Amino acid sequence: MKPATLAELKKELHHRSGEEILQLCLRLARFKKENKELLTYLLFESEDEAAFVEGVKTAVEGMFQEINVKSYHYIKKSVRKILATLKRYIRYSGKRETEVELLLHFCQELRDMRPSLGGNITLKNLYQRQLAYIEKRIPLLHEDLQHDYGQLLAGLRAQG
């Protein structure tokens, strides 16, 4: 089955009643965890972006504390999983400020992690790639935010 384009879906949704759209959304939410998470964000968390960001930061800190540090293999696997989860939350928000702030927090947590990432080239490269990505995203923000986040980025580069 070939999925319809976004334009076709939009056109079809215009012809549906509110009750039909409600039932479609609920059915869609049953199938994938990501759909349910996105719907939760849109309905409950999108109004207060600062609280959403703080909640995600707390979740990331918790995930970093749960990492099995017995071997770099498990550390790498866990860090990649944390980054994938973080990117998913960033996609839900769709705001550049949120993206930069959460990625900066991820890099701070990664840098502060013990054992240090200096002992593993893969983790060091992942850290450097994220810093480079953040550096590309900062110029797209408002001037005041550019300055603030630029200073945080410079501090991470100096320490890492």
N, C-alpha and C positions, 0 to 999 in steps of 0.2 A: 504494500500500500504506500503510495506516494503522498507525503503530507502536503497540505494546502499552504499556499504562501501567506504571509502575514496580512497582505492586502485582502486576500480572499476571506480569511478568517474574520477580519474587521468588518467587511461588508456583510458577511453572514450574521455576525453578532448584532448588527444594527436591526436585523429583521426578527430577532428573538425578544421575548418578553423578559421582564426582570426576574420572574420566577424561574424561567428556563435557564437564564444565565447563572442564577444562584445554584441550581442543580448541577450545571456543567462545572462550575468552580468546585463544588463539593466533591464531585466525582473525580475531577482532576487531582484534588488534594489527596485522595485515597491512594493514588498510584505510586507516587515517589515522595521520598522524604524531602527532597529539595523543593518540590512544589508546595508542600505544607509549610516549610520554612519561609519560602518567599511570601506566601499568603499571610503568615503570621507577621512577618516584617511589615508588609503593606497595610495590614489592618490595625496592628497594635503598636509598632515601634517606629514607623516612619515619621510620626508627628514629633517625636523627641529624639532627634539624631544624636544628641550628646549622650543621652542615657544608653542608646544602642551601642555607641562607640565604647563607652565605659563597660558595658556588659560583655562585649566581644573581647576587650582588653583583659578583663578578669578571666574569661574562659581561656584565652591564650596563655595567661600566666599559670592557670591550673594545668593545662596540657603540658607546659614546659616542666612543671614540677613532677608530673607523672612519667617522664621519660626514663626508660631503663638505661642507666649509664654504665652498664657492665661492659659494653663494647660499642665501638663507633658504628658498627653495622646497625644496631638498634637505634642509636641516636640519629643517624642519617634518615632512617625509615620514619621515625617519629617526627623529625623536623619537617620532612617533606609532607607528611600528613597534616601537620599543623598549618603549613603554608597553603596547602590545597583548601583546607577548611576556611582559612582566613580569606583567600581569594573568592570563595563562594559567598561569604558574607559581604565582601566588597561589591560583588556583582549585584547582590540584592539592593544595596544602597544606591549604587550608581553615582555617588557624589565624589568628586575628585579630592575634596578635603578629607573625607572619611578614608579614602584609599591611602593617601599619603600618611595620615596620622596612624592608621593601623599598621601599615608596613614599617613605619619608623619604630613603632612599639615592638613589632616582631623582631626587627634588627637589634633593638636594645636587649630584648630577652635572650636572643641568640648569642649576643656578645657577652652577656653576663652569665651565661650558662656554665656550669662546671661538670665535667672537665671542659677546658676551654676549646674553642673551635680551632685554635692554632695548631692543634695536634692532628688535624685532618684536613687535607687539601680540598676534598669535596665540599665539606661544610664551609670552609673559607671561601671557595668559589661561589657557593650559593649566597653567602653573605654579601660578597662583592657585587654579584649580579643584582641583588635586591637594592643595594645602595645606588647602583647605576640606573636602575629602573626608576627609583624615587627621584633621582636627579633629573631625569627626563620629564617627570610629571610635575615637579614644582613650578616651572615657568608657566604652567597652565592655570595656576591659582591666582587669587587676588594678591596685590602687591604686599600687603601687610602679612598675609600668610606665607608668601614667598620668603620674606625675610625671616620670620620665626622658624619655619620648617628648614630653611637653608642653614640656619645656625645649628639646629639639632642634627642635621645631616653632616655638617662640618665636624661637630663634636664626635659623631659616630665614626667618621673617617679617621679622625685624629687618634681615637682610642683603639680602633680595630686595625 
